[in-house]
């Protein structure tokens, strides 16, 4: 089995194969991390890492609001990049929902103003 599709570049399929407590890889922002040795030290508990093992954990990592110190610690476990970049779009689902909501609110305001002007 070829691990890498290039120097220090891994496909999502390869990352998915590392989904066990004794062989645990995750992807965050298009970067691949082997956090197997960190699993027992994780302040949020081992289960938090087990739940995202072998997949893109960008959303979960960002939603928790990790400190800058935690982000620095992550560098120690970096092993390469995900082929093709991040699986998760750069904008989170929450950001997209906010944008859609803001657009809808703005559109509704325009409609209301036009109706008020037309009724005068």
ABEGO torsion letter per residue (X at the ends): XBABABBGBBBAAAAAABABAABBBBBBGGBBBBAAAAAAABAAEAAAAAAABGBBAAAAAAAAGBBAAAAAAAAAABAEBBBGEBABBABBAAAAAAAAAAAAAAAAAAAAAAAAAAAX
